[in-house]
């Protein structure tokens, strides 16, 4: 993997931190009674404010990493990388922010299957 590939993965990781925080952070803030009285519209606006930086990392990552722009990844490979990073970041977030959430064996199996998806997405097909 070249530097564009590494930068793409780093940008996608940062993007996912913002995305997961936007999608699930309000649940933690509500649990902490910090935004319990906020309307749904206020929570959505708060989440949008967190989602904007997510896009500021996501869009450049996809542009840089896409093979048509000189990057190392196909469109499908970019999506598979994104999904695996989402699950990794989400798992860390869930375990740290919500101690009652437990990582179980079936979660591990599902992640192993997703790593298999990454393997197959990057597998070079045999010539016909």
N, C-alpha and C positions, 0 to 999 in steps of 0.2 A: 504494500500500500504506500502511496506517495503522500506528500505533505497535504495536498488538497483533500485526500481521503481522511487524514487525521484531523485537519481543521473542520471538515464537514461533520465528523462524529463529535468533536468537541462542541461545535455550535449547536448541533442537535441535542446534545446532553443539556447544555445551558437552557435551550429552548424548552426542553421537557421539565426542567425545574420550575420555570415560570408557569407552564401549562398545568402541571399537577397542582401547584399552589393555587392557581386560579380556579381549577375545577373542584378541589377538595379542601383547600385552606379555609374557606368560609365555614366548613363544618367544624373544624377545630376552633375557630374563633367563636362560633356559636356555642360550642361545648364549654368554652371558657367564659361564657356570658359577656363577651365583648361586643357582639353584634346581635344579641338575642332580640332586640326590639327593632332592628332594621327591617324595612319592608323588603319584599322579594326584589323589587326594582332597584333598591339601593345595593343589595347583595350582588345583583347582576352587573350593575355599573362598577362596583368594586372589582369584581372578577374580570370585567373587560379591561380595566386599568392594568391588571396583571397580565392579561392576554396580549396587550400591545407589545410589550418587550418580548414576549414569546415569538410573535411574528417577526420582530426585528432580528431575531437569531435564526428562526426557521427558514425564512425566505432566502437569505444569503447562503445558508447551508445547502439548501436544495439546488440553488443556482450554481454554486461552486462545485458541488459534488456530482452534478448531472453530466453524464458522458458527452452529451451534445454541446456542453459548455467547456469541455476539456477536463472534466472530472472523471473519476474512476468508476462511478456507479451508474447502473441503469435506473430507470424510473422505479421499477419493481424492487430492485435492491435498496434504493433509498427508502421506500415505504417499509420494507421488512426491517431495516436498521432502525427506523423511527419507532416501529411498534415494539421492538425488543428493548430499546432505550426507555420507552414509556413505561414498560413493565418493571424495569430495573429501578428507575427513579420512583415510580409509584410504590414499589415494595419498600424501599428505604424510607420514603415519606410515611407510609402507613404504619410501619413498625415503630418509627421514632415519634411520630405525632399522636398516634393512637395505640398506646400500649396494650389495650384490650384486643387489638387485632393480632392474630397469631398466624405465622407462616407455617402451613401444614404440608404433609407429604403430597397431597394432591396438587397443591400449588407448585411444588418443586417439579412434579411430573409434567405439569402444563408448561413450565418454563423450559424444561429439557426438550419438550416437543417444539417449542418456539425456536430454541437454538438449532434444532433439526431443520426448521423452516429456513433459518439463515443459511445453513449449510447447503440446502437444496437450491435456494435462491442464487447462491454464488457458484454452484456447480456448473461447469462448462459441459453442455450437452455433446454427446458423441456425434460425429459427422454421420449423416445418413448415407 
